[in-house]
Amino acid sequence: MTQNTENTENTAETVTENTGKKPRKGLFYYIKLGIVISSILALVAASAAFYVFHKLTTDGNLEKLINKELTKATGMNVSFEKIGFSFPTISLHNTKIATDTPEMTLISHTETIFVRPDFFAAIQGRFFIDKIEVASSTNDLTIKTAAKKPETAETENNDTHSQTQKFDLAQVEIPFKSIDITNINVLYKDLPSSSKHEIRLNNANISSSMLSKQIPIYLDAEIKDLATIKLDGNIEWPDTLAAKANIQATNADKLKELIPSEYKNKIAIEKFFDLKTEAFLTYNFAQNTLKLKDAKLNAGKNITIAANADLTSLTPVLGKIDAQLYSTDAEFLAQIAAPFVPKEYPFEVLTGKIEAKADAVFKPNSVVSYIANIIPEQVHFKTPMFPQQVQIQKAPISFDGDKVSVIGAEIITAGQKINLPNFTFNIKNKTFSATADSSLQLEKTWKEIALPLAAKMQPQNEEIKNIEIAGLAKLNIEASGKTDDPKINGTASFDNGNFKHKTLPEKVSDINGLLNFSLKQIETKKITATFGKTTAAVSGNIGLGEKISLDTTLEIAANLGETLSSLKPLLPESVKQIDVAGASDIQIKITGTADNPILSGVATLKDATFKHPATLRPIEKINGPIEFSLSDIICKNLSAYWGNSKATANGKITDFAQFNTNFNFVVEPLDVTDAAGFFLTGSGYEVRGNGKGTGTITGPLEKIVVNCEAQAFEGTANATLTENKSVFKFPYKNLFAKCEYKNDVFTVSSASMEIFGGNIYAKGKTFLASEPISFDFQTNIDMVKAEDFLKQNVDKKYANMISGGLKGAFNAKGNTLGLSSLTGTADISMPKGAYNSPPIIAQIADKFKEAKFASGVIENVSGNYRLENGRIISDNALANFSEGIISFNGSIGLDATINGTSKISLKREVSLKDNTLKQLIGDKSQLEIPIKIKGTLMSPDIDMPIDDMLKQAVKDKGKELINKELQKLGDKLGLPLAPAKANETKAAEVKAEDLNKKIDAEKQKLEDKLKKGLDKLFKKK
């Protein structure tokens, strides 16, 4: 790309420093050198010819005269060994030229110079050469001192002017028609630069015409082991050379010597040794200017460079050059550039092409301004630092002085396209600006770029391989500033992104949103995502200072079950048994720094559920706010249901490793029916009622402790007998209990209730971990009315069979299978009461044929009881009533069966009021009647031996009558015939034998009398 000189004024200017070293000679320098030496030889030949013709008719000492005149004309020592003449040609043999100045030394030897003068011109009095031939010349040229470089622009201009004067040949008439030069050898030594070259002029031809100022010129030369040079064109006399030039390198090693030492070992010259160039050049001798047109440089088959130049001065170089590198194999160029790339940044170019264009303007004071463009075409390369090939689709790079620009670059890697719309860099002040954007397929980017990079940077991190990422992301970046203080801003937007890890039951999906970032912070506007049925949104800032600072908010609409399931791998073992369900709106505030974050937030629960073995059953319908941080969870007025009982809790959870709890709670309403049903389902017990309670929950979740006070206003407790499924009902009021739950043991430290018109007080323990659930309670009853119990649990006709208040203590153990599991002891009494035809008493009264005995007043009931195998056993039950005492020894089953013996002791005055009892009591102080009882309480089987007792009474009465008659008889006989006392029986037996004989006579009379008395007795009955 060519640009006018005026357009380069705004470009940055580069000043080449003067290192004090003599600059290396270019190939054009050697072309000039060959032309100068050839001109000197031609001048010598022409001068010699002139003098030959001049002296042919004047002087016979020709050689000496010519040598003298040539030395004077050239300022050099010139000599000939011999001059020959063969009309019309003059030959000079062994011509020698020598000079030695402070600047240089020249020693020249030419074997033969042929000169053919134009005799017609000579006849006319004018000097003109028709042809000059120079052959086989050797020349030693030694440069002793470096040329002085102009110090100022003014000096430079003066020097340019002096050169112009030196080479101004406008006034010189060309004295020849043609010059042919062959086999000219020059040994050139440059002492200041320690360089030496052998130059061979194989062939040169210069022709002129009297009718034209164009002098055709042809030059074929060689710089030994360096290059060959061919020149074919014209000299526009007197000041301009216009010719086509061809130069080809011949020796890579020699060519490498021309390369500065700091680059010699880096440039692989052999890779493009087949170096040749061609150009049409126009060189003005007078003005010292050079123009190149359609110049081409070929380096083998790989590199082709085209150039044009317009240099208004060669010493110093002024003007402009434009050049173009044609599309070149990028792999080949990379091989050339590889030595210049630091070892820590290796790369390999695989395919592609590169073009380049450059415009350079050379200004006074060694100032160079340039514009360059490099255009990669589908360049593919790879590097060990990056896991995928990188394709530079296009990336036009422009160099404008100190400014580097890339406009509209496109880079592709792993199928992902990265656009670089604009990039500029100022080399001088190291400032830059850039924009970039890309639409990334995250799955390919993650698998093919991010994962391999992570494996390279963190080979020990196997866990990262379990991460899967997918979706789309759009990236926009703006960067500017200085390289040591860049300012970078950008945005990243996500579209339906996905994230998955093996520890998560489901992937995080629907990741959408936008974030802004810079080198100082990342700002998330609002990024949303879904995890199962949980959605989350994050917003806020992340500071990227010396320490990463956090100020972000995370809003979550959570499905608690799925959220907890995903977090369980991160939780301590002690809380992994927790299970939750329901919904929650969670807002989390994260502040502080990355190494010391401060987390706080609020979770608003919506009908959530909490499950853990310690809670025995799920806690449901949890509603309300929970405040949390990294150190604790605080609940304020959190409502929840344990079954049908509603609780309101306040407190906190600390030490998440142990999940320590510290809560106060109020339960209202307390659904006693539901709570008891949870524990007693399938058992023989049922408790109904409602109330309220308060309490505390403390300790780690694994060993939670619940202390509470519960109150039930009224309700019913039902107990079922396992055998016949009959149910006892115990309606209660004002139940109050103090309880503790700890280590699966439910302890009631104190409990009281109003039941059947009295009160019950209890304490004990329920062992919830046993199977079935078991308990051990100590109970005191105070004036519990028997009649109220009967009204609830027996047929109405028996509802009033016993009345009165019971008192005592009852200690029992059992399980939830039913009342038949109970074992224990009891001490029960009834201070005062009444009975009204209970079935057992009614049957006893019926045996006596005395209905009034079926009802009466109970003055006291007492006894000790054992409870075993579903039966109440007593050895000393005793009831005092107005008519006497009744005792019981036996057992009564909870199924109302009875088996035992009883004894009724009736007072004498009571017995005497009844004819039958009167007969039975005799002269005793009280009447004792033994009874055997079987059957059931409501349908007893009474075995009471009244007949036997009556017979015994008759016998006793008969004895009494006999004894009375014997007494009378004894009185008559003067004998002691009264019945002996028990301690006198033996003595009486001894005397009986004697008495028998005395009474035999009277015996018959007594028997007859007794018979009559008995007949009278039974007639009364």
Secondary structure by P-SEA (a helix, b strand, c coil): cccccccccccbbbbbccccccccccaaaaaaaaaaaaaaaaaaaaaaaaaaaaacccccccaaaaaaaaaaaaccccccccccccccbbbbcbbbbbcccccbbbbbbbcbbbbbcaaaaaaacbbbbcbbbbcbbbbbbbbcccccccccaaaaaaaaaaaaaaaccccccccccbbbbcbbbbbcccccccbbbbbbccbbbbbbbccccbbbbbbbbbccccbbbbbbbbcccccccbbbbbbbbccaaaaaaaccccccccccccccccbbbbbbbbbbccccbbbbcbbbbbccccbbbbbbbbbccccccccbbbbbbccccaaaaaaaacccccccbbbbbccbbbbbcbbbbbbccbbbbbbbbbbbcccccccccccbbbbccccbbbbcccbbbbcbbbbbcccbbbbccbbbbbcccccccbbbbbbcaaaaaaaccaaaaaaaaccccccccccccbbbbbbbbbbbccccbbbbbbbbbbcbbbbbccccccccccccccccccccbbbbcbbbbbcccbbbbbbbbbbbcccccccbbbbbbcaaaaaaaaacccccccccccccccccbbbbbbbccccbbbbbbcccccbbbbbcccccccccccbbbbbbcccbbbbccbbbbcccbbbbbbbccccccccbbbbbbbbcccaaaaaaaaacccccbbbbbcccccccccccccbbbbbbbbbbcbbbbbbbbccccbbbbbbbccccccccccccbbbccbbbbbcccbbbbbccccccccccccccbbbbbccccaaaaaaaccccccccccbbbbbbccccccccccccccccccbbbbccccccccaaaaaaaaaaccccccbbbbccccbbbbbcccbbbbccbbbbcccbbbbbcccccccccccbbbbbbbcaaaaaacaaaaaaaccccbbbbbbbbcccccbbbbbbaaaaaaaaaaaaaaaaaaaaaaaaaaaaaccccccccccaaaaaaaaaaaaaaaaccaaaaaaaaaaaaaaaaaaac
